Amino acid sequence: MYKPYFYQELSNRLESRVEIATDTNFIVGFITRVTPELVVIDVTDGYDTGSDQYVFIDAINYVRFP
């Protein structure tokens, strides 16, 4: 029900710093691209700095903008 609004909000925050949690991952970085199904994050957590992480929107448990 809220998926279109969630996608739109993430699209409005391109290039924003973000923390995203899924069931198995915690991702910190910058939003580089948003599609109706995926969010692409440029990871900056210190381990995989500079790599892209692709996250399905349906897999996201929460998003935080620090």
All heavy atoms as TSV, in Angstrom:
chain	resi	resn	atom	element	x	y	z
A	1	MET	N	N	0.808	-1.186	0.000
A	1	MET	CA	C	0.000	0.000	0.000
A	1	MET	C	C	0.861	1.264	0.000
A	1	MET	O	O	0.556	2.214	-0.690
A	1	MET	CB	C	-0.917	-0.027	1.204
A	1	MET	CG	C	-1.787	1.189	1.314
A	1	MET	SD	S	-2.943	0.927	2.665
A	1	MET	CE	C	-3.393	2.589	2.974
A	2	TYR	N	N	1.929	1.265	0.767
A	2	TYR	CA	C	2.766	2.456	0.864
A	2	TYR	C	C	3.985	2.413	-0.048
A	2	TYR	O	O	4.771	3.346	-0.063
A	2	TYR	CB	C	3.233	2.656	2.311
A	2	TYR	CG	C	2.089	2.922	3.243
A	2	TYR	CD1	C	1.658	1.952	4.131
A	2	TYR	CD2	C	1.437	4.143	3.220
A	2	TYR	CE1	C	0.610	2.190	4.982
A	2	TYR	CE2	C	0.384	4.383	4.068
A	2	TYR	CZ	C	-0.029	3.408	4.954
A	2	TYR	OH	O	-1.074	3.643	5.788
A	3	LYS	N	N	4.153	1.335	-0.784
A	3	LYS	CA	C	5.338	1.168	-1.618
A	3	LYS	C	C	5.551	2.318	-2.609
A	3	LYS	O	O	6.672	2.808	-2.719
A	3	LYS	CB	C	5.286	-0.176	-2.338
A	3	LYS	CG	C	6.528	-0.477	-3.130
A	3	LYS	CD	C	6.444	-1.838	-3.756
A	3	LYS	CE	C	7.647	-2.108	-4.606
A	3	LYS	NZ	N	7.591	-3.419	-5.225
A	4	PRO	N	N	4.526	2.801	-3.320
A	4	PRO	CA	C	4.765	3.928	-4.242
A	4	PRO	C	C	5.254	5.181	-3.520
A	4	PRO	O	O	6.093	5.912	-4.030
A	4	PRO	CB	C	3.406	4.166	-4.902
A	4	PRO	CG	C	2.648	2.901	-4.725
A	4	PRO	CD	C	3.146	2.298	-3.438
A	5	TYR	N	N	4.742	5.434	-2.327
A	5	TYR	CA	C	5.171	6.609	-1.567
A	5	TYR	C	C	6.601	6.442	-1.076
A	5	TYR	O	O	7.371	7.394	-1.034
A	5	TYR	CB	C	4.233	6.859	-0.386
A	5	TYR	CG	C	2.804	7.076	-0.808
A	5	TYR	CD1	C	1.821	6.155	-0.474
A	5	TYR	CD2	C	2.444	8.196	-1.554
A	5	TYR	CE1	C	0.518	6.339	-0.868
A	5	TYR	CE2	C	1.136	8.386	-1.948
A	5	TYR	CZ	C	0.170	7.467	-1.605
A	5	TYR	OH	O	-1.122	7.652	-1.992
A	6	PHE	N	N	6.947	5.226	-0.685
A	6	PHE	CA	C	8.306	4.948	-0.216
A	6	PHE	C	C	9.298	5.153	-1.345
A	6	PHE	O	O	10.340	5.789	-1.173
A	6	PHE	CB	C	8.352	3.516	0.325
A	6	PHE	CG	C	9.631	3.149	1.011
A	6	PHE	CD1	C	10.207	3.977	1.956
A	6	PHE	CD2	C	10.258	1.953	0.719
A	6	PHE	CE1	C	11.382	3.632	2.595
A	6	PHE	CE2	C	11.430	1.596	1.355
A	6	PHE	CZ	C	11.987	2.443	2.290
A	7	TYR	N	N	8.989	4.632	-2.511
A	7	TYR	CA	C	9.828	4.809	-3.695
A	7	TYR	C	C	9.995	6.289	-4.019
A	7	TYR	O	O	11.100	6.757	-4.292
A	7	TYR	CB	C	9.213	4.041	-4.862
A	7	TYR	CG	C	9.630	4.519	-6.227
A	7	TYR	CD1	C	10.914	4.280	-6.699
A	7	TYR	CD2	C	8.749	5.213	-7.035
A	7	TYR	CE1	C	11.302	4.719	-7.952
A	7	TYR	CE2	C	9.131	5.646	-8.291
A	7	TYR	CZ	C	10.409	5.403	-8.738
A	7	TYR	OH	O	10.796	5.843	-9.971
A	8	GLN	N	N	8.924	7.052	-3.987
A	8	GLN	CA	C	8.986	8.487	-4.271
A	8	GLN	C	C	9.842	9.224	-3.250
A	8	GLN	O	O	10.634	10.100	-3.600
A	8	GLN	CB	C	7.584	9.088	-4.307
A	8	GLN	CG	C	6.781	8.642	-5.489
A	8	GLN	CD	C	5.333	9.078	-5.403
A	8	GLN	OE1	O	4.894	9.631	-4.401
A	8	GLN	NE2	N	4.583	8.821	-6.454
A	9	GLU	N	N	9.708	8.883	-1.996
A	9	GLU	CA	C	10.508	9.544	-0.954
A	9	GLU	C	C	11.986	9.243	-1.124
A	9	GLU	O	O	12.825	10.130	-1.002
A	9	GLU	CB	C	10.032	9.108	0.430
A	9	GLU	CG	C	10.770	9.765	1.564
A	9	GLU	CD	C	10.627	11.283	1.601
A	9	GLU	OE1	O	9.591	11.798	1.165
A	9	GLU	OE2	O	11.567	11.948	2.072
A	10	LEU	N	N	12.322	8.000	-1.408
A	10	LEU	CA	C	13.720	7.658	-1.648
A	10	LEU	C	C	14.250	8.371	-2.885
A	10	LEU	O	O	15.395	8.817	-2.905
A	10	LEU	CB	C	13.885	6.146	-1.787
A	10	LEU	CG	C	13.659	5.327	-0.515
A	10	LEU	CD1	C	13.705	3.841	-0.834
A	10	LEU	CD2	C	14.664	5.690	0.555
A	11	SER	N	N	13.430	8.498	-3.919
A	11	SER	CA	C	13.839	9.205	-5.134
A	11	SER	C	C	14.130	10.676	-4.852
A	11	SER	O	O	15.027	11.271	-5.459
A	11	SER	CB	C	12.750	9.106	-6.200
A	11	SER	OG	O	12.583	7.793	-6.611
A	12	ASN	N	N	13.388	11.264	-3.936
A	12	ASN	CA	C	13.606	12.666	-3.565
A	12	ASN	C	C	14.891	12.870	-2.786
A	12	ASN	O	O	15.348	13.996	-2.621
A	12	ASN	CB	C	12.435	13.197	-2.740
A	12	ASN	CG	C	11.175	13.337	-3.554
A	12	ASN	OD1	O	11.232	13.481	-4.767
A	12	ASN	ND2	N	10.043	13.276	-2.883
A	13	ARG	N	N	15.469	11.802	-2.295
A	13	ARG	CA	C	16.662	11.903	-1.450
A	13	ARG	C	C	17.922	11.344	-2.116
A	13	ARG	O	O	18.837	10.885	-1.432
A	13	ARG	CB	C	16.414	11.199	-0.126
A	13	ARG	CG	C	15.336	11.890	0.690
A	13	ARG	CD	C	15.157	11.201	1.994
A	13	ARG	NE	N	14.150	11.810	2.810
A	13	ARG	CZ	C	14.405	12.499	3.909
A	13	ARG	NH1	N	15.640	12.695	4.307
A	13	ARG	NH2	N	13.418	12.984	4.615
A	14	LEU	N	N	17.992	11.409	-3.426
A	14	LEU	CA	C	19.208	10.985	-4.132
A	14	LEU	C	C	20.407	11.764	-3.618
A	14	LEU	O	O	20.309	12.954	-3.312
A	14	LEU	CB	C	19.062	11.203	-5.638
A	14	LEU	CG	C	18.173	10.216	-6.372
A	14	LEU	CD1	C	18.030	10.627	-7.824
A	14	LEU	CD2	C	18.708	8.807	-6.274
A	15	GLU	N	N	21.541	11.086	-3.510
A	15	GLU	CA	C	22.804	11.644	-3.012
A	15	GLU	C	C	22.774	11.961	-1.515
A	15	GLU	O	O	23.680	12.605	-1.007
A	15	GLU	CB	C	23.220	12.889	-3.807
A	15	GLU	CG	C	23.426	12.625	-5.283
A	15	GLU	CD	C	24.496	11.568	-5.558
A	15	GLU	OE1	O	25.521	11.537	-4.852
A	15	GLU	OE2	O	24.288	10.787	-6.500
A	16	SER	N	N	21.753	11.493	-0.806
A	16	SER	CA	C	21.676	11.682	0.643
A	16	SER	C	C	22.370	10.529	1.350
A	16	SER	O	O	22.352	9.387	0.887
A	16	SER	CB	C	20.224	11.731	1.113
A	16	SER	OG	O	19.561	12.825	0.580
A	17	ARG	N	N	22.963	10.820	2.498
A	17	ARG	CA	C	23.541	9.775	3.339
A	17	ARG	C	C	22.399	8.990	3.954
A	17	ARG	O	O	21.386	9.551	4.373
A	17	ARG	CB	C	24.409	10.396	4.428
A	17	ARG	CG	C	25.132	9.396	5.269
A	17	ARG	CD	C	26.255	10.074	6.061
A	17	ARG	NE	N	26.849	9.170	6.997
A	17	ARG	CZ	C	27.683	8.203	6.686
A	17	ARG	NH1	N	28.019	8.006	5.433
A	17	ARG	NH2	N	28.183	7.412	7.608
A	18	VAL	N	N	22.540	7.669	4.013
A	18	VAL	CA	C	21.440	6.815	4.445
A	18	VAL	C	C	21.970	5.600	5.194
A	18	VAL	O	O	23.105	5.163	4.973
A	18	VAL	CB	C	20.594	6.384	3.218
A	18	VAL	CG1	C	21.382	5.473	2.313
A	18	VAL	CG2	C	19.287	5.753	3.615
A	19	GLU	N	N	21.158	5.095	6.097
A	19	GLU	CA	C	21.387	3.816	6.754
A	19	GLU	C	C	20.163	2.959	6.457
A	19	GLU	O	O	19.037	3.383	6.718
A	19	GLU	CB	C	21.543	3.988	8.260
A	19	GLU	CG	C	22.747	4.798	8.649
A	19	GLU	CD	C	22.816	5.066	10.137
A	19	GLU	OE1	O	21.845	4.739	10.873
A	19	GLU	OE2	O	23.824	5.625	10.565
A	20	ILE	N	N	20.390	1.781	5.902
A	20	ILE	CA	C	19.295	0.880	5.539
A	20	ILE	C	C	19.515	-0.457	6.221
A	20	ILE	O	O	20.618	-1.004	6.193
A	20	ILE	CB	C	19.220	0.680	4.011
A	20	ILE	CG1	C	18.819	1.996	3.339
A	20	ILE	CG2	C	18.243	-0.431	3.654
A	20	ILE	CD1	C	18.727	1.912	1.838
A	21	ALA	N	N	18.450	-0.973	6.819
A	21	ALA	CA	C	18.512	-2.288	7.459
A	21	ALA	C	C	17.566	-3.249	6.743
A	21	ALA	O	O	16.432	-2.901	6.430
A	21	ALA	CB	C	18.133	-2.187	8.922
A	22	THR	N	N	18.079	-4.444	6.482
A	22	THR	CA	C	17.260	-5.543	5.978
A	22	THR	C	C	17.306	-6.638	7.040
A	22	THR	O	O	17.871	-6.442	8.110
A	22	THR	CB	C	17.798	-6.067	4.631
A	22	THR	OG1	O	19.076	-6.662	4.840
A	22	THR	CG2	C	17.894	-4.958	3.597
A	23	ASP	N	N	16.746	-7.783	6.740
A	23	ASP	CA	C	16.786	-8.889	7.708
A	23	ASP	C	C	18.209	-9.339	7.996
A	23	ASP	O	O	18.512	-9.780	9.098
A	23	ASP	CB	C	15.983	-10.078	7.198
A	23	ASP	CG	C	14.486	-9.841	7.275
A	23	ASP	OD1	O	14.050	-8.941	8.021
A	23	ASP	OD2	O	13.741	-10.562	6.573
A	24	THR	N	N	19.102	-9.229	7.005
A	24	THR	CA	C	20.451	-9.775	7.161
A	24	THR	C	C	21.573	-8.753	7.031
A	24	THR	O	O	22.722	-9.102	7.281
A	24	THR	CB	C	20.701	-10.880	6.115
A	24	THR	OG1	O	20.499	-10.326	4.815
A	24	THR	CG2	C	19.753	-12.050	6.316
A	25	ASN	N	N	21.287	-7.522	6.621
A	25	ASN	CA	C	22.340	-6.537	6.380
A	25	ASN	C	C	22.015	-5.178	6.994
A	25	ASN	O	O	20.850	-4.811	7.127
A	25	ASN	CB	C	22.555	-6.321	4.875
A	25	ASN	CG	C	23.116	-7.526	4.197
A	25	ASN	OD1	O	24.032	-8.161	4.691
A	25	ASN	ND2	N	22.549	-7.874	3.047
A	26	PHE	N	N	23.074	-4.459	7.305
A	26	PHE	CA	C	22.971	-3.054	7.693
A	26	PHE	C	C	23.916	-2.306	6.759
A	26	PHE	O	O	25.120	-2.561	6.755
A	26	PHE	CB	C	23.393	-2.854	9.156
A	26	PHE	CG	C	23.273	-1.435	9.608
A	26	PHE	CD1	C	22.027	-0.877	9.841
A	26	PHE	CD2	C	24.395	-0.650	9.788
A	26	PHE	CE1	C	21.916	0.438	10.250
A	26	PHE	CE2	C	24.295	0.656	10.197
A	26	PHE	CZ	C	23.041	1.205	10.436
A	27	ILE	N	N	23.360	-1.406	5.942
A	27	ILE	CA	C	24.120	-0.753	4.879
A	27	ILE	C	C	24.170	0.741	5.159
A	27	ILE	O	O	23.137	1.364	5.427
A	27	ILE	CB	C	23.459	-1.013	3.517
A	27	ILE	CG1	C	23.331	-2.520	3.290
A	27	ILE	CG2	C	24.233	-0.344	2.392
A	27	ILE	CD1	C	22.202	-2.923	2.404
A	28	VAL	N	N	25.378	1.302	5.083
A	28	VAL	CA	C	25.581	2.734	5.282
A	28	VAL	C	C	26.227	3.286	4.024
A	28	VAL	O	O	27.198	2.729	3.524
A	28	VAL	CB	C	26.503	3.006	6.489
A	28	VAL	CG1	C	26.751	4.493	6.655
A	28	VAL	CG2	C	25.913	2.413	7.750
A	29	GLY	N	N	25.679	4.381	3.511
A	29	GLY	CA	C	26.250	4.974	2.310
A	29	GLY	C	C	25.400	6.101	1.781
A	29	GLY	O	O	24.676	6.755	2.532
A	30	PHE	N	N	25.491	6.311	0.475
A	30	PHE	CA	C	24.755	7.375	-0.202
A	30	PHE	C	C	23.853	6.759	-1.264
A	30	PHE	O	O	24.271	5.868	-2.000
A	30	PHE	CB	C	25.722	8.362	-0.865
A	30	PHE	CG	C	26.535	9.128	0.128
A	30	PHE	CD1	C	27.782	8.678	0.524
A	30	PHE	CD2	C	26.043	10.295	0.673
A	30	PHE	CE1	C	28.537	9.380	1.447
A	30	PHE	CE2	C	26.785	11.014	1.596
A	30	PHE	CZ	C	28.030	10.552	1.982
A	31	ILE	N	N	22.628	7.253	-1.370
A	31	ILE	CA	C	21.700	6.776	-2.384
A	31	ILE	C	C	22.164	7.303	-3.738
A	31	ILE	O	O	22.281	8.509	-3.920
A	31	ILE	CB	C	20.268	7.247	-2.099
A	31	ILE	CG1	C	19.774	6.709	-0.759
A	31	ILE	CG2	C	19.331	6.820	-3.229
A	31	ILE	CD1	C	18.422	7.250	-0.342
A	32	THR	N	N	22.435	6.403	-4.666
A	32	THR	CA	C	22.884	6.835	-5.988
A	32	THR	C	C	21.824	6.630	-7.064
A	32	THR	O	O	21.835	7.338	-8.066
A	32	THR	CB	C	24.166	6.101	-6.412
A	32	THR	OG1	O	23.935	4.702	-6.406
A	32	THR	CG2	C	25.318	6.462	-5.500
A	33	ARG	N	N	20.924	5.674	-6.861
A	33	ARG	CA	C	19.880	5.425	-7.859
A	33	ARG	C	C	18.704	4.734	-7.191
A	33	ARG	O	O	18.890	3.910	-6.292
A	33	ARG	CB	C	20.421	4.555	-8.975
A	33	ARG	CG	C	19.529	4.530	-10.197
A	33	ARG	CD	C	20.190	3.816	-11.326
A	33	ARG	NE	N	19.669	2.440	-11.285
A	33	ARG	CZ	C	20.201	1.435	-11.944
A	33	ARG	NH1	N	21.284	1.598	-12.653
A	33	ARG	NH2	N	19.681	0.242	-11.878
A	34	VAL	N	N	17.503	5.076	-7.650
A	34	VAL	CA	C	16.291	4.446	-7.134
A	34	VAL	C	C	15.405	4.064	-8.311
A	34	VAL	O	O	15.176	4.878	-9.205
A	34	VAL	CB	C	15.518	5.403	-6.189
A	34	VAL	CG1	C	14.260	4.731	-5.665
A	34	VAL	CG2	C	16.386	5.870	-5.044
A	35	THR	N	N	14.947	2.826	-8.303
A	35	THR	CA	C	13.958	2.371	-9.270
A	35	THR	C	C	12.750	1.894	-8.458
A	35	THR	O	O	12.833	1.790	-7.233
A	35	THR	CB	C	14.498	1.216	-10.139
A	35	THR	OG1	O	14.625	0.043	-9.330
A	35	THR	CG2	C	15.829	1.564	-10.779
A	36	PRO	N	N	11.642	1.572	-9.106
A	36	PRO	CA	C	10.491	1.072	-8.341
A	36	PRO	C	C	10.771	-0.226	-7.571
A	36	PRO	O	O	10.067	-0.540	-6.622
A	36	PRO	CB	C	9.426	0.846	-9.409
A	36	PRO	CG	C	9.766	1.814	-10.480
A	36	PRO	CD	C	11.280	1.848	-10.498
A	37	GLU	N	N	11.806	-0.951	-7.954
A	37	GLU	CA	C	12.129	-2.216	-7.296
A	37	GLU	C	C	13.416	-2.200	-6.486
A	37	GLU	O	O	13.562	-2.988	-5.555
A	37	GLU	CB	C	12.221	-3.334	-8.339
A	37	GLU	CG	C	10.950	-3.537	-9.126
A	37	GLU	CD	C	9.781	-3.973	-8.265
A	37	GLU	OE1	O	9.996	-4.751	-7.329
A	37	GLU	OE2	O	8.658	-3.527	-8.538
A	38	LEU	N	N	14.378	-1.335	-6.835
A	38	LEU	CA	C	15.712	-1.356	-6.229
A	38	LEU	C	C	16.167	0.012	-5.747
A	38	LEU	O	O	15.789	1.030	-6.313
A	38	LEU	CB	C	16.750	-1.825	-7.245
A	38	LEU	CG	C	16.758	-3.264	-7.668
A	38	LEU	CD1	C	17.697	-3.456	-8.838
A	38	LEU	CD2	C	17.174	-4.155	-6.527
A	39	VAL	N	N	17.034	-0.029	-4.742
A	39	VAL	CA	C	17.778	1.147	-4.306
A	39	VAL	C	C	19.255	0.800	-4.447
A	39	VAL	O	O	19.677	-0.278	-4.023
A	39	VAL	CB	C	17.478	1.499	-2.829
A	39	VAL	CG1	C	18.297	2.684	-2.368
A	39	VAL	CG2	C	16.009	1.748	-2.623
A	40	VAL	N	N	20.032	1.680	-5.054
A	40	VAL	CA	C	21.463	1.455	-5.205
A	40	VAL	C	C	22.171	2.383	-4.224
A	40	VAL	O	O	21.963	3.593	-4.242
A	40	VAL	CB	C	21.933	1.729	-6.648
A	40	VAL	CG1	C	23.423	1.462	-6.770
A	40	VAL	CG2	C	21.152	0.879	-7.628
A	41	ILE	N	N	23.009	1.787	-3.380
A	41	ILE	CA	C	23.722	2.520	-2.345
A	41	ILE	C	C	25.217	2.448	-2.628
A	41	ILE	O	O	25.766	1.370	-2.844
A	41	ILE	CB	C	23.466	1.907	-0.944
A	41	ILE	CG1	C	21.970	1.788	-0.671
A	41	ILE	CG2	C	24.173	2.695	0.145
A	41	ILE	CD1	C	21.232	3.082	-0.616
A	42	ASP	N	N	25.890	3.600	-2.613
A	42	ASP	CA	C	27.349	3.663	-2.674
A	42	ASP	C	C	27.835	3.480	-1.235
A	42	ASP	O	O	27.693	4.383	-0.410
A	42	ASP	CB	C	27.808	4.995	-3.253
A	42	ASP	CG	C	29.320	5.085	-3.389
A	42	ASP	OD1	O	29.980	4.033	-3.368
A	42	ASP	OD2	O	29.817	6.208	-3.511
A	43	VAL	N	N	28.360	2.321	-0.918
A	43	VAL	CA	C	28.694	1.926	0.448
A	43	VAL	C	C	29.887	2.719	0.972
A	43	VAL	O	O	30.909	2.847	0.293
A	43	VAL	CB	C	28.983	0.412	0.516
A	43	VAL	CG1	C	29.398	-0.002	1.913
A	43	VAL	CG2	C	27.774	-0.372	0.063
A	44	THR	N	N	29.758	3.221	2.206
A	44	THR	CA	C	30.833	3.983	2.852
A	44	THR	C	C	31.023	3.543	4.300
A	44	THR	O	O	31.303	4.359	5.163
A	44	THR	CB	C	30.518	5.494	2.835
A	44	THR	OG1	O	29.287	5.706	3.533
A	44	THR	CG2	C	30.418	6.030	1.436
A	45	ASP	N	N	30.887	2.252	4.568
A	45	ASP	CA	C	30.968	1.777	5.952
A	45	ASP	C	C	32.380	1.439	6.418
A	45	ASP	O	O	32.567	0.992	7.532
A	45	ASP	CB	C	30.045	0.585	6.165
A	45	ASP	CG	C	30.462	-0.637	5.383
A	45	ASP	OD1	O	31.450	-0.559	4.631
A	45	ASP	OD2	O	29.797	-1.667	5.528
A	46	GLY	N	N	33.370	1.633	5.578
A	46	GLY	CA	C	34.742	1.361	5.978
A	46	GLY	C	C	35.264	0.022	5.514
A	46	GLY	O	O	36.460	-0.200	5.467
A	47	TYR	N	N	34.397	-0.904	5.175
A	47	TYR	CA	C	34.831	-2.217	4.725
A	47	TYR	C	C	34.811	-2.316	3.206
A	47	TYR	O	O	35.763	-2.737	2.589
A	47	TYR	CB	C	33.941	-3.318	5.320
A	47	TYR	CG	C	34.033	-3.380	6.819
A	47	TYR	CD1	C	33.019	-2.897	7.620
A	47	TYR	CD2	C	35.170	-3.900	7.427
A	47	TYR	CE1	C	33.113	-2.940	8.993
A	47	TYR	CE2	C	35.282	-3.937	8.807
A	47	TYR	CZ	C	34.248	-3.457	9.581
A	47	TYR	OH	O	34.338	-3.486	10.932
A	48	ASP	N	N	33.684	-1.968	2.604
A	48	ASP	CA	C	33.534	-2.017	1.153
A	48	ASP	C	C	33.382	-0.616	0.583
A	48	ASP	O	O	32.513	-0.357	-0.235
A	48	ASP	CB	C	32.310	-2.849	0.767
A	48	ASP	CG	C	32.615	-4.322	0.690
A	48	ASP	OD1	O	33.800	-4.644	0.483
A	48	ASP	OD2	O	31.687	-5.130	0.813
A	49	THR	N	N	34.187	0.307	1.006
A	49	THR	CA	C	34.064	1.688	0.566
A	49	THR	C	C	34.174	1.789	-0.943
A	49	THR	O	O	35.078	1.230	-1.552
A	49	THR	CB	C	35.150	2.552	1.226
A	49	THR	OG1	O	35.006	2.433	2.631
A	49	THR	CG2	C	35.011	4.011	0.833
A	50	GLY	N	N	33.236	2.498	-1.549
A	50	GLY	CA	C	33.268	2.717	-2.982
A	50	GLY	C	C	32.570	1.670	-3.810
A	50	GLY	O	O	32.486	1.795	-5.017
A	51	SER	N	N	32.009	0.649	-3.201
A	51	SER	CA	C	31.289	-0.356	-3.975
A	51	SER	C	C	29.792	-0.080	-3.905
A	51	SER	O	O	29.305	0.566	-2.985
A	51	SER	CB	C	31.593	-1.762	-3.459
A	51	SER	OG	O	31.125	-1.911	-2.147
A	52	ASP	N	N	29.062	-0.561	-4.889
A	52	ASP	CA	C	27.620	-0.383	-4.915
A	52	ASP	C	C	26.929	-1.575	-4.292
A	52	ASP	O	O	27.328	-2.726	-4.507
A	52	ASP	CB	C	27.111	-0.206	-6.347
A	52	ASP	CG	C	27.495	1.139	-6.938
A	52	ASP	OD1	O	27.782	2.075	-6.163
A	52	ASP	OD2	O	27.497	1.255	-8.165
A	53	GLN	N	N	25.897	-1.306	-3.532
A	53	GLN	CA	C	25.068	-2.352	-2.933
A	53	GLN	C	C	23.662	-2.168	-3.483
A	53	GLN	O	O	23.107	-1.072	-3.430
A	53	GLN	CB	C	25.063	-2.202	-1.409
A	53	GLN	CG	C	24.260	-3.242	-0.690
A	53	GLN	CD	C	24.987	-4.553	-0.579
A	53	GLN	OE1	O	26.192	-4.592	-0.417
A	53	GLN	NE2	N	24.246	-5.637	-0.657
A	54	TYR	N	N	23.084	-3.232	-4.026
A	54	TYR	CA	C	21.740	-3.195	-4.583
A	54	TYR	C	C	20.788	-3.812	-3.571
A	54	TYR	O	O	20.999	-4.932	-3.117
A	54	TYR	CB	C	21.680	-3.971	-5.900
A	54	TYR	CG	C	22.555	-3.370	-6.973
A	54	TYR	CD1	C	23.924	-3.645	-7.029
A	54	TYR	CD2	C	22.016	-2.505	-7.915
A	54	TYR	CE1	C	24.726	-3.078	-8.007
A	54	TYR	CE2	C	22.809	-1.938	-8.902
A	54	TYR	CZ	C	24.159	-2.226	-8.934
A	54	TYR	OH	O	24.953	-1.656	-9.894
A	55	VAL	N	N	19.729	-3.077	-3.223
A	55	VAL	CA	C	18.787	-3.529	-2.206
A	55	VAL	C	C	17.378	-3.489	-2.798
A	55	VAL	O	O	16.949	-2.449	-3.305
A	55	VAL	CB	C	18.844	-2.631	-0.956
A	55	VAL	CG1	C	17.889	-3.130	0.112
A	55	VAL	CG2	C	20.261	-2.530	-0.412
A	56	PHE	N	N	16.670	-4.612	-2.723
A	56	PHE	CA	C	15.277	-4.616	-3.142
A	56	PHE	C	C	14.456	-3.798	-2.152
A	56	PHE	O	O	14.614	-3.945	-0.929
A	56	PHE	CB	C	14.720	-6.043	-3.201
A	56	PHE	CG	C	15.165	-6.804	-4.410
A	56	PHE	CD1	C	16.143	-7.768	-4.305
A	56	PHE	CD2	C	14.605	-6.535	-5.645
A	56	PHE	CE1	C	16.556	-8.472	-5.423
A	56	PHE	CE2	C	15.006	-7.232	-6.770
A	56	PHE	CZ	C	15.996	-8.200	-6.659
A	57	ILE	N	N	13.582	-2.962	-2.656
A	57	ILE	CA	C	12.754	-2.122	-1.789
A	57	ILE	C	C	11.906	-2.978	-0.861
A	57	ILE	O	O	11.728	-2.645	0.308
A	57	ILE	CB	C	11.903	-1.145	-2.631
A	57	ILE	CG1	C	12.823	-0.069	-3.216
A	57	ILE	CG2	C	10.790	-0.526	-1.810
A	57	ILE	CD1	C	12.160	0.971	-4.068
A	58	ASP	N	N	11.413	-4.114	-1.347
A	58	ASP	CA	C	10.604	-5.008	-0.516
A	58	ASP	C	C	11.390	-5.614	0.644
A	58	ASP	O	O	10.794	-6.048	1.629
A	58	ASP	CB	C	10.020	-6.138	-1.361
A	58	ASP	CG	C	8.962	-5.653	-2.331
A	58	ASP	OD1	O	8.400	-4.559	-2.113
A	58	ASP	OD2	O	8.705	-6.361	-3.315
A	59	ALA	N	N	12.720	-5.654	0.561
A	59	ALA	CA	C	13.549	-6.255	1.603
A	59	ALA	C	C	13.924	-5.276	2.711
A	59	ALA	O	O	14.467	-5.680	3.739
A	59	ALA	CB	C	14.813	-6.832	1.002
A	60	ILE	N	N	13.623	-4.009	2.539
A	60	ILE	CA	C	14.029	-2.993	3.511
A	60	ILE	C	C	13.119	-3.034	4.731
A	60	ILE	O	O	11.899	-2.996	4.615
A	60	ILE	CB	C	14.003	-1.581	2.872
A	60	ILE	CG1	C	15.044	-1.505	1.748
A	60	ILE	CG2	C	14.247	-0.509	3.926
A	60	ILE	CD1	C	14.985	-0.220	0.949
A	61	ASN	N	N	13.744	-3.103	5.923
A	61	ASN	CA	C	12.995	-3.053	7.185
A	61	ASN	C	C	12.869	-1.620	7.689
A	61	ASN	O	O	11.830	-1.241	8.209
A	61	ASN	CB	C	13.664	-3.903	8.251
A	61	ASN	CG	C	13.551	-5.376	7.939
A	61	ASN	OD1	O	12.641	-5.801	7.249
A	61	ASN	ND2	N	14.494	-6.145	8.437
A	62	TYR	N	N	13.955	-0.854	7.592
A	62	TYR	CA	C	13.866	0.559	7.933
A	62	TYR	C	C	14.970	1.343	7.254
A	62	TYR	O	O	15.988	0.797	6.845
A	62	TYR	CB	C	13.868	0.791	9.449
A	62	TYR	CG	C	15.223	0.756	10.111
A	62	TYR	CD1	C	16.032	1.898	10.139
A	62	TYR	CD2	C	15.682	-0.375	10.743
A	62	TYR	CE1	C	17.275	1.880	10.738
A	62	TYR	CE2	C	16.923	-0.405	11.350
A	62	TYR	CZ	C	17.706	0.727	11.358
A	62	TYR	OH	O	18.925	0.701	11.960
A	63	VAL	N	N	14.726	2.639	7.135
A	63	VAL	CA	C	15.674	3.579	6.535
A	63	VAL	C	C	15.847	4.732	7.501
A	63	VAL	O	O	14.868	5.217	8.078
A	63	VAL	CB	C	15.154	4.110	5.183
A	63	VAL	CG1	C	16.076	5.185	4.634
A	63	VAL	CG2	C	14.995	2.988	4.191
A	64	ARG	N	N	17.081	5.169	7.668
A	64	ARG	CA	C	17.373	6.317	8.530
A	64	ARG	C	C	18.278	7.264	7.771
A	64	ARG	O	O	19.214	6.836	7.097
A	64	ARG	CB	C	18.038	5.860	9.799
A	64	ARG	CG	C	18.148	6.967	10.839
A	64	ARG	CD	C	18.855	6.445	12.038
A	64	ARG	NE	N	20.162	7.073	11.969
A	64	ARG	CZ	C	20.894	7.389	13.003
A	64	ARG	NH1	N	20.532	7.066	14.194
A	64	ARG	NH2	N	22.033	7.973	12.857
A	65	PHE	N	N	17.985	8.549	7.878
A	65	PHE	CA	C	18.817	9.585	7.266
A	65	PHE	C	C	19.507	10.363	8.375
A	65	PHE	O	O	18.910	11.249	8.957
A	65	PHE	CB	C	17.957	10.522	6.394
A	65	PHE	CG	C	17.288	9.807	5.257
A	65	PHE	CD1	C	15.978	9.377	5.366
A	65	PHE	CD2	C	17.981	9.567	4.093
A	65	PHE	CE1	C	15.359	8.713	4.323
A	65	PHE	CE2	C	17.373	8.897	3.030
A	65	PHE	CZ	C	16.067	8.475	3.153
A	66	PRO	N	N	20.778	9.987	8.676
A	66	PRO	CA	C	21.485	10.644	9.795
A	66	PRO	C	C	21.883	12.078	9.487
A	66	PRO	O	O	21.956	12.498	8.404
A	66	PRO	CB	C	22.722	9.774	9.988
A	66	PRO	CG	C	22.898	9.021	8.727
A	66	PRO	CD	C	21.573	8.972	8.051
